[in-house]
Amino acid sequence: MDLGQIVPANKFDMDAADRAVALGWPGVEPVVAELLAWIQDFNWPVAHTLAPLLRSIGEPLAPYLIPILEGDDYVWKYWVIHLLLTEAPPGLLRHFTPLLERIADHPTEQERIEELDDVAATALGRMD
């Protein structure tokens, strides 16, 4: 399969999202960073299909999340934490525990505005 066929062309490209889900891990590994871009906004229909796939990857997803969580797109960070880390297996969560603790306990002003402190605390199991 052409890997370009599993990366959505737009936020409504459910066929590509469905093909990505059908292929699964490790088949989507070469384009996983591109798939992560489609959960920047959970209002996008493809995000609802791709999030469970991405969440199911577990610990191998960690290297792909680092640039997002170290970046300055706070909305994308929110969705990554909310969609992928709040129910992450311990192996994946362990990679990001220090960062999540820092955000939960000492958020920057922008992190507070985007409610990253709340979602980080939830991911750490501190809140329901």
C-alpha positions as CSV (number, residue, x, y, z in Angstrom):
1,M,0.0,0.0,0.0
2,D,1.2,3.5,-0.8
3,L,1.7,5.2,2.6
4,G,0.4,8.4,1.1
5,Q,-3.0,6.7,1.0
6,I,-3.2,6.5,4.8
7,V,-2.4,10.1,5.5
8,P,-5.5,12.2,5.4
9,A,-5.5,14.9,2.7
10,N,-7.9,17.0,4.7
11,K,-9.9,16.9,8.0
12,F,-12.7,15.1,6.3
13,D,-10.6,12.3,4.6
14,M,-12.1,9.5,6.6
15,D,-11.1,6.9,4.0
16,A,-7.4,7.6,4.6
17,A,-7.9,7.6,8.3
18,D,-9.8,4.2,8.1
19,R,-7.0,2.8,6.0
20,A,-4.4,3.9,8.6
21,V,-6.5,2.2,11.3
22,A,-6.7,-1.0,9.2
23,L,-3.0,-1.0,8.6
24,G,-2.2,-0.5,12.3
25,W,1.2,-0.4,14.0
26,P,3.9,-1.0,12.9
27,G,2.5,-0.4,9.4
28,V,1.9,3.3,10.0
29,E,5.2,3.9,11.6
30,P,6.8,5.7,8.6
31,V,4.0,8.3,8.6
32,V,3.1,8.4,12.3
33,A,4.4,12.0,12.7
34,E,2.1,13.0,9.9
35,L,-0.9,11.2,11.5
36,L,-0.2,13.0,14.8
37,A,-0.7,16.3,12.9
38,W,-4.3,15.3,12.4
39,I,-5.1,15.4,16.2
40,Q,-4.1,19.0,16.5
41,D,-7.8,19.8,16.7
42,F,-10.2,17.2,18.0
43,N,-13.0,19.0,16.2
44,W,-11.6,17.5,13.0
45,P,-13.5,14.3,12.0
46,V,-10.3,12.4,11.2
47,A,-9.0,13.1,14.7
48,H,-11.7,10.9,16.2
49,T,-10.7,8.0,14.0
50,L,-6.9,8.4,14.4
51,A,-6.7,9.1,18.2
52,P,-7.6,5.5,19.2
53,L,-5.0,4.1,16.7
54,L,-2.3,6.5,18.0
55,R,-3.2,5.7,21.6
56,S,-2.9,2.0,21.0
57,I,0.7,2.3,19.9
58,G,1.9,2.8,23.4
59,E,5.6,3.3,24.3
60,P,6.9,3.3,20.7
61,L,5.0,6.5,20.2
62,A,7.2,8.4,22.7
63,P,9.9,9.7,20.3
64,Y,7.2,11.1,18.1
65,L,5.5,13.0,20.9
66,I,8.6,14.7,22.2
67,P,8.7,17.5,19.5
68,I,5.1,18.2,20.0
69,L,5.3,18.4,23.8
70,E,8.5,20.5,23.6
71,G,6.9,22.8,20.9
72,D,4.9,25.9,21.3
73,D,1.5,24.8,19.9
74,Y,-0.4,24.6,23.2
75,V,-3.6,23.4,21.7
76,W,-1.9,20.5,20.1
77,K,-0.1,19.7,23.4
78,Y,-3.5,19.8,25.1
79,W,-4.9,17.2,22.7
80,V,-1.8,15.0,22.8
81,I,-2.0,14.9,26.6
82,H,-5.8,14.5,26.7
83,L,-6.2,12.0,23.9
84,L,-2.9,10.0,24.2
85,L,-1.5,10.3,27.7
86,T,-4.5,10.3,30.0
87,E,-5.0,6.7,29.2
88,A,-1.5,5.8,28.3
89,P,0.1,2.6,29.4
90,P,2.7,3.1,32.2
91,G,5.7,2.7,29.8
92,L,4.6,5.6,27.7
93,L,3.5,7.8,30.6
94,R,6.8,7.2,32.3
95,H,8.6,9.1,29.5
96,F,6.6,12.2,30.1
97,T,6.0,12.1,33.9
98,P,8.5,14.8,34.8
99,L,7.1,17.1,32.1
100,L,3.5,16.5,33.1
101,E,4.4,17.1,36.8
102,R,6.0,20.4,35.9
103,I,3.0,21.5,33.8
104,A,0.6,20.4,36.6
105,D,2.5,22.0,39.4
106,H,4.1,25.0,37.8
107,P,2.4,25.8,34.5
108,T,3.5,28.8,32.4
109,E,0.9,31.4,31.9
110,Q,0.1,30.1,28.4
111,E,-0.2,26.5,29.7
112,R,-2.6,27.7,32.3
113,I,-4.7,29.6,29.7
114,E,-4.9,26.5,27.5
115,E,-5.7,24.3,30.6
116,L,-2.7,22.2,30.2
117,D,-2.2,22.1,34.0
118,D,-5.6,20.4,34.4
119,V,-5.1,17.9,31.7
120,A,-1.6,17.1,32.9
121,A,-2.9,16.5,36.4
122,T,-5.6,14.2,34.9
123,A,-2.9,12.3,33.0
124,L,-1.0,11.8,36.2
125,G,-4.1,10.4,37.9
126,R,-4.5,13.4,40.2
127,M,-7.9,14.4,39.0
128,D,-10.9,12.7,37.5
